[in-house]
Amino acid sequence: MKHRKINLALICTIGGHFEQLTNLNEFYDQYNHFWITNENKQTVSQLEKERKYYISVAHYKKPWLYFLQIPPLIKIFTREKPTHILSTGSGRTAFIPFILAKLMRIQFLYIDTFSRVNGYSKMGTFLLKTGNRIYTQWQDPFDKKAIYIGPIFKKTGHVEKNYDRNLIFVTGGTRVEPFTRLIKAVEEMVKKGIIKERVVVQAGHTKYFSACLEIFDFCTPAEIDELIVNAKYVITQESAGIGTKCLKSCTKFIVMPRDYKYGELPAKSDMNEDLHFKLAEMGYTKVVNTIEELRQAVGNIDELKSGFEFDNKSAVSALKQVMEEI
């Protein structure tokens, strides 16, 4: 049933944050809603039939970028008059909407990222320290304002896998900083015959040419999904979005985290996530930092588990209850 009195703003950054929020469509489809996010192939393709607004991404090391978001956001809020806001972060897109929500007395619901198992994102930490409650996908028994609602990823039915046993998929994500180290490591392994399969690389903003790798910059989420489902295994940066896609499609994957000292992140604290370590502890992935560690992980790929179970019913129910109470 549509609730005409509610106009819900869905606000998030591209990448894993957007991937997580789309998993809650069973919740937000019950209400009149619109999107505020960033523009790329992922959002353009998935929001084709949605009411949406695109704004630029900010960063705390470039605070003036937040000020540039204010005029378009005020214009959007004035036009749409949202009654509620639901966000999965990051603060690069959600911080100014939060400030506006406070000023305009709009209910702001924030779900911290699945990629933080112990601790919270910058946005989540800020909200807790300023007396606001947040919703979490991992339990924290020590903070009463961190309300556990479980994972927000949908339970997936049977995945029809048409394995291309000769395909390895490598992805560097959507960040603007280059991740040449990952591509070079994979290329070296191909040249040495350690990886004999066909390798397809989503390089994003990393500019790199290789005669032995198939490299592209970006594609649609549907194309990414197809590559993940059909790959023998995936090699990725630390990413809740790609990692959960692999888990849901029962595709084994290896994680090579970005490193600030190589210029792969704009700040030491960026992507300071621990999901991949938790999943490694559970046997679902292997975390590597060097080409030798990557070689060992590739050699032992069959030892990784698959079939992680997701179910967002608890999250959908909790969020609906909050909306109906307000």
C-alpha positions as CSV (number, residue, x, y, z in Angstrom):
1,M,0.0,0.0,0.0
2,K,1.3,3.5,-0.9
3,H,1.5,6.0,2.0
4,R,0.7,9.3,0.3
5,K,1.6,11.5,3.4
6,I,5.1,10.3,3.4
7,N,7.7,11.5,0.9
8,L,10.9,9.6,1.6
9,A,14.3,10.8,0.5
10,L,16.8,8.0,-0.2
11,I,20.3,9.4,0.1
12,C,23.6,7.6,-0.5
13,T,27.0,7.7,-2.2
14,I,27.7,5.6,-5.3
15,G,29.3,2.1,-4.9
16,G,28.6,-0.1,-2.0
17,H,26.5,2.4,-0.2
18,F,24.1,2.6,-3.2
19,E,24.2,-1.2,-3.5
20,Q,23.1,-1.6,0.1
21,L,20.3,0.9,-0.1
22,T,18.8,-0.7,-3.2
23,N,18.4,-3.9,-1.2
24,L,15.7,-2.2,0.8
25,N,13.3,-1.7,-2.1
26,E,10.7,-3.9,-0.3
27,F,10.7,-1.2,2.3
28,Y,10.8,2.1,0.4
29,D,8.6,0.9,-2.4
30,Q,5.7,1.1,0.1
31,Y,6.1,4.9,0.2
32,N,6.4,7.8,-2.1
33,H,10.1,8.3,-2.5
34,F,12.9,9.9,-4.5
35,W,16.7,9.6,-4.7
36,I,19.6,11.9,-4.0
37,T,22.9,10.3,-5.0
38,N,25.9,10.7,-7.4
39,E,25.8,10.1,-11.1
40,N,27.6,7.2,-12.7
41,K,26.7,4.1,-14.8
42,Q,25.6,2.3,-11.7
43,T,23.0,4.9,-10.6
44,V,21.9,6.0,-14.0
45,S,21.0,2.4,-15.1
46,Q,19.4,1.3,-11.9
47,L,17.4,4.6,-11.3
48,E,16.2,4.9,-14.9
49,K,12.5,4.7,-13.8
50,E,13.0,6.4,-10.4
51,R,12.6,10.0,-9.4
52,K,16.2,11.1,-8.7
53,Y,18.6,14.0,-8.3
54,Y,22.3,13.9,-8.8
55,I,24.8,15.9,-6.7
56,S,28.6,16.0,-6.6
57,V,30.6,14.0,-4.0
58,A,32.4,15.9,-1.3
59,H,35.3,14.9,1.0
60,Y,36.4,16.2,4.4
61,K,39.9,17.0,3.1
62,K,38.2,19.4,0.6
63,P,35.6,21.0,2.8
64,W,34.6,23.6,0.2
65,L,33.0,20.7,-1.8
66,Y,30.4,20.4,1.0
67,F,29.5,24.0,0.5
68,L,29.0,23.4,-3.2
69,Q,26.3,20.8,-2.3
70,I,24.2,23.3,-0.3
71,P,22.5,25.2,-3.2
72,P,21.3,22.2,-5.2
73,L,20.2,20.4,-2.0
74,I,18.2,23.3,-0.8
75,K,16.5,23.5,-4.2
76,I,15.7,19.7,-4.0
77,F,14.4,19.9,-0.5
78,T,12.2,23.0,-1.4
79,R,10.8,21.2,-4.4
80,E,10.2,17.7,-2.9
81,K,9.5,18.7,0.8
82,P,10.7,15.3,2.2
83,T,9.0,14.1,5.4
84,H,11.7,11.5,6.1
85,I,15.3,10.7,5.0
86,L,16.8,7.2,4.8
87,S,20.6,7.0,4.2
88,T,23.3,4.3,4.1
89,G,26.0,7.0,3.9
90,S,28.6,7.9,3.2
91,G,29.0,11.4,4.7
92,R,30.4,12.5,1.4
93,T,26.8,12.7,0.2
94,A,24.7,12.4,3.4
95,F,26.3,15.0,5.7
96,I,24.8,18.2,4.3
97,P,21.3,16.5,3.9
98,F,21.6,15.6,7.6
99,I,22.3,19.2,8.6
100,L,19.4,20.4,6.5
101,A,17.2,17.7,8.0
102,K,18.0,19.0,11.5
103,L,17.3,22.6,10.5
104,M,14.0,21.6,8.8
105,R,13.0,19.1,11.5
106,I,12.9,16.2,9.0
107,Q,13.3,12.7,10.4
108,F,16.7,11.3,9.5
109,L,17.2,7.5,9.5
110,Y,20.8,6.3,9.1
111,I,22.0,2.8,8.5
112,D,25.7,2.3,9.0
113,T,27.6,0.3,6.4
114,F,27.8,-3.5,6.4
115,S,31.6,-3.1,5.9
116,R,32.2,-1.9,9.5
117,V,32.0,-4.9,11.8
118,N,33.8,-3.4,14.8
119,G,33.2,0.3,15.1
120,Y,31.5,2.7,12.7
121,S,32.0,4.8,9.7
122,K,32.9,8.5,10.0
123,M,29.3,9.5,9.5
124,G,28.0,6.8,12.0
125,T,30.6,7.9,14.6
126,F,29.6,11.6,14.1
127,L,25.9,10.8,14.6
128,L,26.5,8.8,17.7
129,K,28.8,11.4,19.3
130,T,26.2,14.1,18.6
131,G,23.5,12.1,20.4
132,N,21.7,10.7,17.4
133,R,20.7,7.1,17.0
134,I,21.9,4.9,14.1
135,Y,20.9,1.5,12.8
136,T,23.6,-1.1,12.4
137,Q,24.0,-4.4,10.5
138,W,26.4,-5.8,13.1
139,Q,25.6,-6.0,16.8
140,D,27.2,-3.6,19.4
141,P,26.0,-4.4,22.9
142,F,27.8,-1.4,24.4
143,D,26.0,1.5,22.7
144,K,22.3,1.8,23.2
145,K,22.0,4.4,20.3
146,A,23.4,1.9,17.9
147,I,20.3,-0.2,17.1
148,Y,20.9,-3.5,15.5
149,I,18.5,-4.4,12.6
150,G,20.6,-7.1,10.9
151,P,21.9,-7.1,7.3
152,I,20.0,-5.1,4.8
153,F,20.9,-7.4,1.9
154,K,18.1,-9.4,0.4
155,K,17.9,-13.2,0.7
156,T,18.8,-14.5,-2.8
157,G,17.1,-17.5,-4.3
158,H,18.8,-20.1,-6.4
159,V,21.5,-18.5,-8.6
160,E,21.9,-19.9,-12.0
161,K,25.6,-20.1,-12.6
162,N,27.0,-20.7,-16.0
163,Y,30.6,-20.8,-15.0
164,D,33.1,-19.6,-17.5
165,R,35.9,-21.6,-15.9
166,N,38.4,-19.6,-18.0
167,L,37.3,-16.2,-16.6
168,I,38.8,-14.3,-13.7
169,F,37.2,-10.9,-12.9
170,V,39.2,-8.2,-11.3
171,T,37.7,-4.9,-10.1
172,G,39.1,-1.7,-8.7
173,G,35.8,0.0,-7.8
174,T,34.6,3.5,-8.4
175,R,37.1,5.6,-6.5
176,V,38.9,8.3,-8.4
177,E,42.3,7.4,-7.0
178,P,44.2,4.9,-9.2
179,F,44.8,1.3,-8.1
180,T,47.6,0.4,-10.5
181,R,49.2,-1.9,-7.9
182,L,46.4,-4.4,-8.1
183,I,46.4,-4.5,-11.9
184,K,50.1,-4.8,-12.1
185,A,50.1,-7.7,-9.6
186,V,47.5,-9.6,-11.6
187,E,49.3,-8.8,-14.9
188,E,52.6,-10.2,-13.5
189,M,50.9,-13.4,-12.4
190,V,49.5,-13.8,-15.9
191,K,52.9,-13.2,-17.5
192,K,54.4,-15.8,-15.2
193,G,51.7,-18.4,-16.0
194,I,50.4,-18.4,-12.4
195,I,47.0,-17.2,-13.8
196,K,46.3,-19.0,-17.0
197,E,42.7,-18.0,-17.4
198,R,41.3,-15.1,-19.3
199,V,41.3,-12.0,-17.1
200,V,38.8,-9.2,-17.4
201,V,39.6,-6.0,-15.4
202,Q,37.2,-3.2,-14.4
203,A,39.8,-0.5,-13.8
204,G,37.5,2.4,-13.0
205,H,39.6,5.6,-13.0
206,T,42.9,3.8,-13.2
207,K,44.5,4.3,-16.6
208,Y,46.4,1.2,-17.6
209,F,47.1,-0.7,-20.8
210,S,48.0,-4.4,-20.9
211,A,48.4,-6.8,-23.8
212,C,47.4,-9.8,-21.6
213,L,44.4,-8.3,-19.8
214,E,41.0,-7.2,-21.0
215,I,40.5,-3.8,-19.4
216,F,37.5,-1.5,-19.3
217,D,36.7,1.5,-17.1
218,F,33.0,1.2,-16.1
219,C,29.9,-0.7,-17.0
220,T,26.3,-1.2,-15.7
221,P,25.6,-3.1,-12.5
222,A,23.9,-5.8,-14.6
223,E,27.1,-6.4,-16.5
224,I,29.1,-6.5,-13.2
225,D,26.7,-9.0,-11.8
226,E,27.0,-11.2,-14.9
227,L,30.8,-11.1,-14.7
228,I,30.7,-12.0,-11.0
229,V,28.2,-14.8,-11.4
230,N,30.1,-16.4,-14.3
231,A,33.7,-15.9,-13.0
232,K,35.8,-18.7,-11.6
233,Y,36.7,-16.2,-8.9
234,V,37.0,-12.5,-8.3
235,I,39.9,-10.3,-7.1
236,T,38.7,-7.0,-5.7
237,Q,39.5,-4.0,-3.4
238,E,37.8,-4.0,0.0
239,S,34.3,-3.4,-1.0
240,A,31.0,-4.2,0.7
241,G,29.3,-3.9,-2.6
242,I,31.4,-6.3,-4.7
243,G,32.0,-8.6,-1.7
244,T,28.3,-9.1,-1.0
245,K,27.6,-9.6,-4.7
246,C,30.2,-12.4,-4.6
247,L,28.7,-13.9,-1.4
248,K,25.2,-13.8,-2.8
249,S,26.2,-15.4,-6.1
250,C,28.4,-18.0,-4.4
251,T,31.5,-16.8,-6.2
252,K,34.8,-17.1,-4.4
253,F,36.8,-13.9,-4.1
254,I,40.1,-12.5,-2.9
255,V,40.5,-9.0,-1.4
256,M,43.5,-6.7,-1.9
257,P,42.9,-3.5,0.2
258,R,43.9,-0.1,-1.1
259,D,46.8,1.5,0.7
260,Y,47.2,5.2,1.5
261,K,51.0,5.0,1.2
262,Y,50.7,4.1,-2.5
263,G,48.4,7.0,-3.3
264,E,45.4,4.7,-3.6
265,L,43.4,6.6,-1.0
266,P,43.1,10.4,-0.3
267,A,43.4,9.9,3.5
268,K,44.8,7.2,5.9
269,S,41.3,6.8,7.5
270,D,39.5,6.3,4.2
271,M,38.0,2.8,3.6
272,N,39.2,1.8,7.1
273,E,36.9,-1.2,6.9
274,D,37.1,-4.5,8.6
275,L,34.4,-6.6,6.8
276,H,36.9,-8.4,4.7
277,F,38.9,-9.4,7.8
278,K,35.7,-10.8,9.4
279,L,34.8,-12.7,6.2
280,A,38.4,-14.0,6.0
281,E,38.1,-15.2,9.6
282,M,34.9,-17.0,8.7
283,G,36.6,-18.6,5.7
284,Y,34.7,-16.7,2.9
285,T,37.7,-14.7,1.5
286,K,41.4,-14.2,1.7
287,V,42.9,-10.8,2.4
288,V,46.3,-10.1,0.6
289,N,48.7,-7.1,0.4
290,T,51.5,-8.4,-1.8
291,I,51.9,-10.3,-5.1
292,E,53.3,-13.2,-3.2
293,E,50.2,-13.3,-0.9
294,L,48.0,-13.0,-3.9
295,R,49.8,-15.9,-5.6
296,Q,49.2,-18.1,-2.6
297,A,45.5,-17.1,-2.4
298,V,45.0,-17.9,-6.0
299,G,46.7,-21.3,-5.5
300,N,44.4,-22.0,-2.6
301,I,41.2,-20.6,-4.0
302,D,39.3,-23.9,-3.7
303,E,39.7,-23.8,0.1
304,L,37.4,-20.7,0.4
305,K,33.8,-21.2,1.5
306,S,30.7,-19.9,-0.4
307,G,27.0,-19.7,0.4
308,F,26.8,-16.9,3.0
309,E,23.2,-16.5,4.0
310,F,21.5,-13.1,3.8
311,D,18.0,-12.1,5.0
312,N,16.8,-8.5,5.3
313,K,13.3,-9.3,6.7
314,S,14.3,-8.0,10.2
315,A,15.7,-4.8,8.8
316,V,12.6,-4.1,6.6
317,S,10.3,-4.8,9.5
318,A,12.3,-2.6,11.9
319,L,12.4,0.3,9.5
320,K,8.7,0.1,8.7
321,Q,7.9,0.1,12.4
322,V,9.9,3.3,12.9
323,M,8.2,5.0,9.9
324,E,4.7,4.1,11.2
325,E,5.5,5.4,14.7
326,I,6.6,8.8,13.5
